[in-house]
Amino acid sequence: MPSSTIPKEALEELQDALGENNASADPGLLQVYTYMNSMFNSLFGLWWVPPVAVTLPSTVEEVQAVLKICRKHGLKAKPHSSCWVVTSLACSPDTVILDLRRMDNLIEINQHDGYAVVEPYCSAGEQQVEIMKLGLNSHVNGAGPNASNLASATSVQGSGGTSQSMSNSERNMLGVELCLPNGEEILHIGSPGTPNAGWFCGDGPGPSLKGMIRGAYGNLGGCGVFTKCGMKCYPWNNEPFHCEGSPPFFDAKPLPNYRLRIGFWPDYDSECDGLYRIGESELVDFCSRFGAGVFEEALSVTNEEYLSMVDSRLYRNTFPKGCWMFSIAAGHPEEAECRLKTLEYIVEDTNGIIIDPEDLGQDANQLSFQTAIRGCYVFKAAFMPTGSWGCFPPMAYETIDNLLKVVQPINDEIKKDLIARNAIEDDYYDNVYMSTDEHSHFGHDESPYSLDLWESKGGELDGMIRGVIDGMKSNSAFFYSPVPTEGDGLITYLKYPAKIYNMLDPDRTMDAFFMLAKGIINDIDDIDDLKNLGETA
Ligand SMILES: Cc1cc2nc3c(=O)[nH]c(=O)nc-3n(C[C@H](O)[C@H](O)[C@H](O)COP(=O)(O)OP(=O)(O)OC[C@H]3O[C@@H](n4cnc5c(N)ncnc54)[C@H](O)[C@@H]3O)c2cc1C
């Protein structure tokens, strides 16, 4: 991608507004913000579009100043929080990055109404540590405690094992503060828009804007900069989680009313039956599927150790069809025992096997415990053993039946084939990661694969295309969106976010990822069209 440079006056204005040290166009620094070895790189490569400048705003006013300067000079703006997703880097030329790491406050914990108000760089783990002291807990999505809660709630996906009891991040999004792309206006969504009402609600008065700013997956930095967000908290009846020792396994102190189990089934029919019954009984707090490969990747510390685990086939033989990790966070020991007995009964009654992770050893037990409390290990697994990873589509939000019986077989076939061709790492083809939502019949799935992007053999693109085509053929939702795939359904569907984007950012200040669908956006330049949505779309 050709690199562009920032006009001298624009850089000076940024430095005047933020301080000289907080706005830079140093070529070395720009390279740091151009490289990423993470999810979705398979399509675009390791190096992204270089930004023309990087800024570190520390207040809402400074965020607005950066947006105004970008707008004035025809530059694009891209916000990022903890930067785990490639779309937080520049996606088009002439982009100024707003790295929000100086906005890291946990502003308020409202114990009575059960919410916390956070800034972009307050991590999910940091929020959890503080609220647990007050008898509250919050969902940590599968990206782990290091990621921004605000980003997950407002702008990205947000699923993980505790979605079962504490929902997905976007459903935990309460009041929101959004700096609109023009740099002039601040939009308060929900209760913060009403003076002295607090941050307890993300809806109203009037129609909800939550869906409009997020869509199914999140707008990925395309509609302004979110600077504050109220996050819903849930009761925590245990002692605060305490962890000592050193990485990668630490040493977490057991919690008195907390139980962990791993369950697995011989076939998808039994697995679906078991999961529906577990959900309907509202039994478990953490509910997530892991393939055998995740254990190898998360439990090994060196590549030699990883390879010897693969050779031993310990996990591949124990869970050839993957397993589910369950936790029970009860209010008192009797409740914990009662829920545990019911869980054991359901798994066994549906032909499954249930084990205590302690039986897999101390490291596996710590991995399960810390993953169930705060999503600690999925991301370690992702980067072992090749240093990079991706996920093959469909990547769906679907019913449990559809996930296991329609989507999973598509992923299995693609991966078996690519592994046989040595185009991706043999992480055991069924390394599918799933979680279920709100004790319901619904969940999400991802089929991760590992590869060395420095020595790519093209397998990732092959798998991506096959995943999309086979997903569409089977009418599966893909990339988490329930996309209509027949007639002109898809194009109609894409026009909605385009129209919203046109309304929020008529000057095109934001570096919107879905500008990749540029043709569609340029096609709908009349922002008044929004009011005719029903007729035109
Ligand atoms: C190994 C790994 C595992 C993952 N597992 C999961 C998972 O299980 N579940 C899940 O939901 N996600 C997962 N993710 C995706 C992602 O990391 C998470 O959704 C994460 O919570 C995003 O937070 P972040 O701070 O990293 O966001 P960033 O990467 O900083 O930003 C993500 C997007 O949101 C935009 N954005 C960020 N902050 C703002 C803001 N303040 N205002 C406007 N736009 C903003 C950015 O422009 C970018 O497009 C995973 C990622 C990795 C690398």
The ligand as an SDF file (V2000), in Angstrom:
LIG
                    3D

 53 58  0  0  0  0  0  0  0  0999 V2000
   -6.6170  -14.1880   20.1800 C   0  0  0  0  0  0  0  0  0  0  0  0
   -7.8800  -13.4010   20.0910 C   0  0  0  0  0  0  0  0  0  0  0  0
   -9.0420  -13.9700   20.5530 C   0  0  0  0  0  0  0  0  0  0  0  0
  -10.2260  -13.2720   20.4670 C   0  0  0  0  0  0  0  0  0  0  0  0
  -11.3420  -13.8490   20.9630 N   0  0  0  0  0  0  0  0  0  0  0  0
  -12.4900  -13.1620   20.9670 C   0  0  0  0  0  0  0  0  0  0  0  0
  -13.6700  -13.7260   21.5300 C   0  0  0  0  0  0  0  0  0  0  0  0
  -13.6750  -14.8560   21.9940 O   0  0  0  0  0  0  0  0  0  0  0  0
  -14.7930  -12.9870   21.5400 N   0  0  0  0  0  0  0  0  0  0  0  0
  -14.8060  -11.7180   21.0310 C   0  0  0  0  0  0  0  0  0  0  0  0
  -15.8390  -11.0850   21.1040 O   0  0  0  0  0  0  0  0  0  0  0  0
  -13.7330  -11.1700   20.4470 N   0  0  0  0  0  0  0  0  0  0  0  0
  -12.5820  -11.8540   20.4070 C   0  0  0  0  0  0  0  0  0  0  0  0
  -11.4730  -11.3010   19.8210 N   0  0  0  0  0  0  0  0  0  0  0  0
  -11.6190  -10.0170   19.1080 C   0  0  0  0  0  0  0  0  0  0  0  0
  -11.2520   -8.7510   19.9490 C   0  0  0  0  0  0  0  0  0  0  0  0
   -9.9700   -8.8520   20.4740 O   0  0  0  0  0  0  0  0  0  0  0  0
  -12.1690   -8.4540   21.0530 C   0  0  0  0  0  0  0  0  0  0  0  0
  -13.4620   -8.2580   20.5790 O   0  0  0  0  0  0  0  0  0  0  0  0
  -11.6750   -7.2980   21.9170 C   0  0  0  0  0  0  0  0  0  0  0  0
  -12.4700   -7.2510   23.0380 O   0  0  0  0  0  0  0  0  0  0  0  0
  -11.6470   -5.9740   21.2650 C   0  0  0  0  0  0  0  0  0  0  0  0
  -11.1100   -5.0460   22.1470 O   0  0  0  0  0  0  0  0  0  0  0  0
   -9.8320   -4.2060   21.7560 P   0  0  0  0  0  0  0  0  0  0  0  0
   -9.5620   -3.2740   22.8560 O   0  0  0  0  0  0  0  0  0  0  0  0
   -8.7210   -5.1070   21.3950 O   0  0  0  0  0  0  0  0  0  0  0  0
  -10.3460   -3.4650   20.4700 O   0  0  0  0  0  0  0  0  0  0  0  0
   -9.4580   -2.7760   19.3470 P   0  0  0  0  0  0  0  0  0  0  0  0
   -8.6950   -3.7990   18.5920 O   0  0  0  0  0  0  0  0  0  0  0  0
   -8.6820   -1.6440   19.9120 O   0  0  0  0  0  0  0  0  0  0  0  0
  -10.6060   -2.2030   18.4170 O   0  0  0  0  0  0  0  0  0  0  0  0
  -11.4720   -3.0690   17.7440 C   0  0  0  0  0  0  0  0  0  0  0  0
  -12.2960   -2.2490   16.7210 C   0  0  0  0  0  0  0  0  0  0  0  0
  -13.1100   -1.3210   17.4170 O   0  0  0  0  0  0  0  0  0  0  0  0
  -12.7610    0.0130   17.0870 C   0  0  0  0  0  0  0  0  0  0  0  0
  -12.6640    0.7780   18.3300 N   0  0  0  0  0  0  0  0  0  0  0  0
  -11.9270    0.4420   19.4160 C   0  0  0  0  0  0  0  0  0  0  0  0
  -12.0850    1.3620   20.3790 N   0  0  0  0  0  0  0  0  0  0  0  0
  -12.9210    2.2920   19.8860 C   0  0  0  0  0  0  0  0  0  0  0  0
  -13.4640    3.4920   20.4170 C   0  0  0  0  0  0  0  0  0  0  0  0
  -13.1610    3.9060   21.6360 N   0  0  0  0  0  0  0  0  0  0  0  0
  -14.3060    4.2150   19.6340 N   0  0  0  0  0  0  0  0  0  0  0  0
  -14.6270    3.8020   18.3790 C   0  0  0  0  0  0  0  0  0  0  0  0
  -14.1540    2.6650   17.8330 N   0  0  0  0  0  0  0  0  0  0  0  0
  -13.2990    1.9230   18.5740 C   0  0  0  0  0  0  0  0  0  0  0  0
  -11.4200   -0.0520   16.3800 C   0  0  0  0  0  0  0  0  0  0  0  0
  -11.3100    0.9360   15.3730 O   0  0  0  0  0  0  0  0  0  0  0  0
  -11.4140   -1.4540   15.7800 C   0  0  0  0  0  0  0  0  0  0  0  0
  -11.9590   -1.4600   14.4940 O   0  0  0  0  0  0  0  0  0  0  0  0
  -10.2620  -11.9730   19.8830 C   0  0  0  0  0  0  0  0  0  0  0  0
   -9.0760  -11.4150   19.3900 C   0  0  0  0  0  0  0  0  0  0  0  0
   -7.9070  -12.1050   19.5030 C   0  0  0  0  0  0  0  0  0  0  0  0
   -6.6520  -11.4810   18.9750 C   0  0  0  0  0  0  0  0  0  0  0  0
  1  2  1  0
  2  3  1  0
  2 52  2  0
  3  4  2  0
  4  5  1  0
  4 50  1  0
  5  6  2  0
  6  7  1  0
  6 13  1  0
  7  8  2  0
  7  9  1  0
  9 10  1  0
 10 11  2  0
 10 12  1  0
 12 13  2  0
 13 14  1  0
 14 15  1  0
 14 50  1  0
 15 16  1  0
 16 17  1  0
 16 18  1  0
 18 19  1  0
 18 20  1  0
 20 21  1  0
 20 22  1  0
 22 23  1  0
 23 24  1  0
 24 25  2  0
 24 26  1  0
 24 27  1  0
 27 28  1  0
 28 29  2  0
 28 30  1  0
 28 31  1  0
 31 32  1  0
 32 33  1  0
 33 34  1  0
 33 48  1  0
 34 35  1  0
 35 36  1  0
 35 46  1  0
 36 37  1  0
 36 45  1  0
 37 38  2  0
 38 39  1  0
 39 40  1  0
 39 45  2  0
 40 41  1  0
 40 42  2  0
 42 43  1  0
 43 44  2  0
 44 45  1  0
 46 47  1  0
 46 48  1  0
 48 49  1  0
 50 51  2  0
 51 52  1  0
 52 53  1  0
M  END
$$$$
